[in-house]
Amino acid sequence: MCKNLVEKGHLSRPLIISNRTLQRAKDLQSTLPFNKSTIAQTITDAVSNSDIIFTCLSDDAAIQETVSTLSKIPNIKGKLFVDCSTVHPNTTKAIAESFATHDAEFVACPVFGAPAMADAGQLICVLAGPRESVEKVLPYCKGVMSRANIDFSDQPHGKATLLKIIGNTFILNMVETLSEGHVLAEKSGLGNGNLHQFIETMFPGPYTAYSGRMIGGDYHRREQPLFGVDLARKDAKHALDLAEASGAKMRDVKVADGHLVDVQKHMGSKGDITGIYGAVRRESGLKFEN
């Protein structure tokens, strides 16, 4: 996202990078064009010298801690904060209320897409908040960070993260379905290759990509997850909480979350959402690793 902001965002000044771990900020800067970014030593320095501030953190606790810090910075009135984190809608609502008390603008902007899509500027941005604020963010979305926008202008901020949480259950259920299908294909004698041919033909795109990662063994070989099991479980918990509060059922999510528990036990935090395939394999009498 930073790379595309620098290369395609037509910024009038260098992008200011801030990370709770300074070395990560330095590592990121080393991948960007020369003289197109600077590193802020503290989050206060970053915000004080910025008009629009994008945040993207791993979970609710992290963004809440960050917003608490931001709210203590003098003179944030009039600044625009854009949060791209995947969090519970109630967290987004609380963030919006916190910024409003300081007369700062806020747009919720969670994104759909794996790291490779982010690198290629092919994310999908979901924007919610006052139209006037959203319009200030749009120039940095489609054609810069994203290939498309879902615009919820003038709708409550939490609508954006509500869609993000529900949308992520589609990904979770897709992985569960593929895992069960591939295990049945192997055990019934159809074969994973034959099933993959069907998936390529019938469901090109994400289904095919995830299927390939499963049968190729990527789900247990990679050192760093693309969609980490801890984050996947966080999203599943949010979805189940929302379903319960709304009087709805998400039985597929419960099944998939149970398999994510098995992935955590087998692989720890390095486990990926595609590890569900290994969990389904093992409960069906096969080895976790293919």
C-alpha positions as a printed Julia matrix, in Angstrom:
290×3 Matrix{Float64}:
   0.0     0.0     0.0
   2.85    2.39    0.85
   4.64    1.52   -2.38
   1.6     2.42   -4.45
   0.92    5.6    -2.5
   4.49    6.71   -3.22
   4.57    5.63   -6.85
   1.05    6.52   -7.97
  -0.46    8.78   -5.29
   0.94   12.09   -6.62
   2.04   13.08   -3.12
   3.26   16.65   -2.69
   5.67   15.6     0.04
   7.51   12.38    0.98
   5.35    9.73    2.64
   5.91    9.59    6.4
   6.27    6.04    7.73
   5.65    5.08   11.34
   5.74    1.62   12.88
   5.66    0.48   16.48
   8.8    -1.5    15.57
  11.28    1.0    14.11
  13.23   -1.66   12.18
  10.09   -2.59   10.25
   9.74    1.03    9.18
  13.36    1.01    8.01
  12.86   -2.27    6.15
   9.81   -0.84    4.4
  11.58    2.38    3.46
  14.41    0.39    1.88
  11.93   -1.03   -0.65
  10.6     2.38   -1.72
  12.01    4.82   -4.3
  14.83    7.03   -3.03
  13.81   10.28   -1.31
  10.1     9.44   -1.56
   9.6     8.63    2.14
  10.82    9.55    5.61
  10.66    7.71    8.91
   9.05    9.25   11.96
  10.73    8.3    15.2
   7.43    8.53   17.08
   3.78    8.41   16.12
   3.46   11.98   17.44
   6.05   13.13   14.92
   4.24   11.32   12.11
   0.84   12.81   12.9
   2.09   16.32   13.64
   3.58   16.57   10.15
   0.7    14.95    8.24
  -2.72   15.98    6.97
  -4.02   12.48    6.16
  -2.99    9.57    8.35
  -3.55    5.94    7.3
  -3.46    3.24    9.98
  -3.45   -0.52    9.46
  -3.0    -2.75   12.48
  -3.45   -6.43   13.22
  -6.32   -6.45   15.7
  -8.73   -4.45   17.82
  -6.41   -4.09   20.8
  -3.62   -2.69   18.61
  -5.76   -0.05   16.91
  -7.44    0.9    20.19
  -4.04    1.43   21.81
  -2.89    3.48   18.84
  -6.01    5.65   18.79
  -5.61    6.23   22.51
  -2.11    7.54   21.79
  -3.31    9.63   18.86
  -6.04   11.25   20.94
  -3.38   12.62   23.3
  -1.47   14.4    20.53
  -2.1    18.17   20.59
  -3.77   19.85   17.63
  -5.21   16.91   15.7
  -8.26   19.05   14.93
  -8.96   19.0    11.21
  -6.66   16.07   10.44
  -8.1    13.12    8.56
  -7.53    9.62    9.95
  -8.17    6.6     7.72
  -8.18    3.16    9.32
  -7.64    0.11    7.11
  -7.62   -2.44    9.95
  -9.97   -5.42   10.05
 -11.76   -4.99   13.37
 -15.18   -5.39   14.98
 -17.7    -2.72   13.89
 -18.09   -1.68   17.53
 -14.37   -0.93   17.61
 -14.72    1.19   14.48
 -17.65    3.06   16.06
 -15.59    3.76   19.17
 -12.67    5.01   17.06
 -14.97    7.36   15.15
 -16.39    8.74   18.39
 -12.9     9.27   19.8
 -11.76   11.31   16.79
 -15.01   13.28   16.75
 -14.4    14.51   20.29
 -11.17   16.07   19.01
 -12.81   17.57   15.89
 -10.75   15.29   13.66
 -12.12   13.59   10.55
 -12.32    9.81   10.26
 -12.96    7.34    7.45
 -13.14    3.58    7.91
 -11.41    1.92    4.96
 -10.8    -1.81    5.43
  -9.42   -3.57    2.37
  -9.91   -6.95    0.72
  -6.91   -8.65   -0.85
  -3.81  -10.73   -0.12
  -0.32   -9.14    0.16
   0.37   -9.79   -3.53
  -2.78   -7.87   -4.45
  -1.74   -5.01   -2.18
   1.67   -4.9    -3.86
   0.05   -4.81   -7.29
  -2.45   -2.1    -6.31
  -5.32   -4.55   -6.78
  -7.05   -4.29   -3.41
 -10.74   -3.54   -2.91
 -11.3    -0.58   -0.57
 -14.49   -0.29    1.47
 -15.02    3.31    2.59
 -17.54    4.61    5.13
 -18.01    7.92    6.87
 -19.04   11.46    5.95
 -19.03   11.96    2.18
 -16.82   15.03    2.42
 -14.17   12.99    4.25
 -14.5     9.94    1.99
 -13.96   12.11   -1.09
 -10.59   13.19    0.31
  -9.52    9.53    0.52
 -10.82    8.34   -2.86
  -7.89    9.76   -4.9
  -5.6     7.32   -3.06
  -7.8     4.27   -3.6
  -8.87    3.19   -7.12
  -5.92    3.41   -9.47
  -3.45    3.74   -6.61
  -3.95    1.18   -3.83
  -7.05   -0.54   -5.22
  -8.66   -1.81   -8.42
 -12.14   -0.99   -7.12
 -13.96    0.78   -4.31
 -17.11   -0.04   -2.39
 -18.38    3.38   -1.38
 -20.53    3.67    1.75
 -20.34    7.48    1.91
 -22.61    9.02    4.56
 -23.22    5.61    6.11
 -22.05    4.75    9.64
 -18.33    3.97    9.84
 -19.03    0.51   11.22
 -20.79   -0.56    8.0
 -17.38   -0.82    6.32
 -15.9    -3.18    8.9
 -19.19   -5.08    9.14
 -18.88   -5.86    5.43
 -15.21   -6.73    5.89
 -15.97   -9.25    8.64
 -18.84  -10.85    6.71
 -16.75  -10.86    3.55
 -13.91  -12.64    5.29
 -16.3   -15.45    6.26
 -16.72  -16.09    2.53
 -12.96  -16.65    2.3
 -12.98  -18.86    5.38
 -15.87  -20.95    4.05
 -14.21  -21.21    0.63
 -11.07  -22.65    2.22
 -13.17  -25.08    4.28
 -15.09  -26.24    1.2
 -11.92  -26.71   -0.85
 -10.26  -28.62    2.0
 -13.15  -31.04    2.39
 -13.44  -31.49   -1.36
  -9.75  -32.24   -1.82
  -9.71  -34.73    1.05
 -12.73  -36.54   -0.4
 -11.14  -36.48   -3.87
  -8.0   -38.11   -2.5
  -9.73  -40.72   -0.37
 -12.4   -41.62   -2.94
  -9.9   -42.14   -5.74
 -10.87  -39.15   -7.9
  -7.5   -37.54   -7.23
  -6.56  -33.99   -6.32
  -5.34  -33.19   -9.83
  -8.69  -34.08  -11.37
 -10.59  -32.0    -8.83
  -8.22  -29.08   -9.4
  -8.97  -29.22  -13.13
 -12.66  -28.82  -12.32
 -11.93  -25.91   -9.97
  -9.78  -24.17  -12.59
 -12.56  -24.51  -15.15
 -15.55  -23.73  -12.96
 -14.12  -21.3   -10.39
 -11.13  -19.4   -11.81
  -9.61  -16.84   -9.48
  -9.4   -17.21   -5.68
 -10.76  -20.78   -5.6
  -8.12  -21.92   -8.06
  -5.34  -20.05   -6.25
  -6.23  -21.53   -2.87
  -6.65  -25.01   -4.37
  -3.19  -24.79   -5.91
  -1.64  -23.74   -2.61
  -3.24  -26.7    -0.88
  -2.26  -29.49   -3.26
   1.18  -27.93   -3.77
   1.91  -28.1    -0.04
   2.27  -24.35    0.43
  -0.09  -24.52    3.43
   2.54  -26.29    5.55
   5.8   -25.2     3.91
   5.7   -21.42    4.01
   7.54  -19.64    6.83
   5.3   -16.58    6.93
   1.52  -16.95    6.54
  -0.37  -14.95    3.93
  -3.51  -14.98    6.1
  -2.35  -15.98    9.55
  -4.36  -18.42   11.61
  -4.5   -16.04   14.59
  -6.0   -13.28   12.45
  -8.39  -15.71   10.77
  -9.63  -16.83   14.19
 -10.01  -13.21   15.26
 -12.23  -12.55   12.24
 -14.23  -15.74   12.84
 -14.84  -14.73   16.46
 -16.06  -11.3    15.37
 -18.39  -12.91   12.82
 -19.81  -15.33   15.38
 -20.28  -12.51   17.89
 -22.12  -10.44   15.3
 -24.29  -13.4    14.33
 -25.25  -14.1    17.93
 -26.06  -10.44   18.57
 -28.21  -10.38   15.43
 -30.03  -13.66   16.09
 -28.37  -15.38   13.12
 -26.43  -18.63   12.76
 -23.08  -19.17   11.02
 -22.59  -22.91   11.34
 -20.03  -23.11    8.54
 -17.88  -20.54   10.32
 -18.04  -22.59   13.52
 -16.82  -25.68   11.68
 -14.0   -23.78    9.99
 -13.0   -22.13   13.27
 -12.76  -25.56   14.88
 -10.29  -26.56   12.18
  -8.35  -23.31   12.73
  -7.94  -24.38   16.36
  -6.32  -27.57   15.08
  -4.04  -25.51   12.82
  -2.95  -23.4    15.79
  -2.14  -26.54   17.79
  -0.15  -28.07   14.93
   1.66  -25.01   13.55
   1.34  -22.22   16.1
   1.21  -18.61   14.9
   3.02  -19.46   11.65
  -0.04  -21.39   10.52
  -1.97  -20.06    7.52
  -5.71  -20.2     6.89
  -5.02  -22.84    4.23
  -3.8   -25.07    7.05
  -7.47  -25.98    7.39
  -6.68  -28.47    4.63
  -4.18  -30.19    6.9
  -6.68  -30.25    9.77
  -9.37  -31.82    7.57
  -6.82  -34.33    6.25
  -5.85  -35.4     9.74
  -9.4   -35.82   11.02
 -10.02  -38.01    7.95
  -7.13  -40.34    8.73
  -4.44  -38.72    6.56
  -1.24  -36.95    7.59
  -1.53  -33.18    8.18
   1.18  -32.56    5.58
   0.56  -33.82    2.05
